[in-house]
Amino acid sequence: MILPAPDTKAVERARAERRRLLNLFGSAEGQQVLAELEAHLPVFQGQPGHYDPLDAMRRDAHREVFLVIRHQLKLARKESQPTPYNENHD
């Protein structure tokens, strides 16, 4: 199976966005802000025993945002580390 070549501009845009996230949330203060925002995710607000699927959807959507940010930060940190290929071919 032959995979299409990645769109170089799209890859560079994605890396630039990850670097921006790393600049914003990569510091100790940025990590604290991210943790505080994440700690205040919406929870079920209905009556005990009452299940509202829209509340669940909102909670899951908010949680997904933080999962994506954390994943992008992990990729940005990985990309910022020197690799043997980059060291030999700069």
C-alpha positions in Angstrom: 0.0 0.0 0.0 1.5 3.3 -1.0 0.6 6.3 1.2 0.3 9.8 -0.2 3.1 12.2 0.6 2.2 14.5 3.5 1.3 18.0 2.6 4.4 19.9 3.7 2.6 23.2 4.4 0.0 21.4 6.5 2.6 19.7 8.5 4.5 22.9 9.1 1.2 24.7 10.1 0.5 21.9 12.6 4.0 22.1 14.0 3.7 25.9 14.3 0.4 25.5 16.2 2.0 22.9 18.5 4.9 25.3 19.2 2.4 28.0 20.1 0.7 25.7 22.6 4.1 24.8 24.0 4.9 28.4 24.5 1.6 29.1 26.2 1.2 26.0 28.3 4.8 24.7 28.5 5.9 26.7 31.5 5.1 25.8 35.1 2.6 28.7 35.2 1.0 27.5 32.0 0.7 24.0 33.3 -1.0 25.4 36.5 -3.5 27.4 34.4 -4.3 24.3 32.3 -4.8 22.2 35.4 -7.1 24.8 37.0 -9.2 25.0 33.8 -9.4 21.3 33.6 -10.4 21.0 37.2 -13.5 23.1 36.6 -15.0 21.0 33.9 -18.8 21.0 33.9 -20.4 18.1 35.7 -24.0 16.8 35.8 -26.2 19.5 37.2 -29.5 17.7 37.1 -31.6 16.0 39.8 -30.1 12.9 41.5 -31.0 9.9 39.3 -31.8 12.1 36.3 -29.5 11.6 33.3 -29.3 14.4 30.7 -27.5 13.2 27.6 -26.8 16.9 26.6 -24.9 17.4 29.9 -22.9 14.3 29.2 -22.1 15.5 25.7 -21.0 18.9 27.0 -18.8 17.4 29.7 -17.2 14.9 27.2 -16.6 17.7 24.6 -14.9 19.8 27.2 -12.8 16.9 28.4 -11.8 16.1 24.8 -10.4 19.7 24.3 -8.0 19.1 27.2 -7.0 15.7 25.9 -6.2 17.2 22.5 -4.2 20.1 24.1 -2.2 17.6 26.3 -1.5 15.4 23.2 -0.4 18.4 21.1 1.9 19.5 24.0 3.4 16.0 24.1 4.1 16.1 20.4 5.6 19.6 20.6 7.9 18.5 23.3 9.0 15.5 21.3 9.5 17.7 18.2 11.6 20.2 20.2 14.1 17.4 21.3 17.1 16.9 19.0 17.0 13.7 17.1 20.1 11.9 15.6 18.8 12.6 12.1 18.4 16.4 12.8 21.9 16.5 14.5 23.6 14.9 11.5 21.7 16.7 8.7 21.4 20.4 9.8 
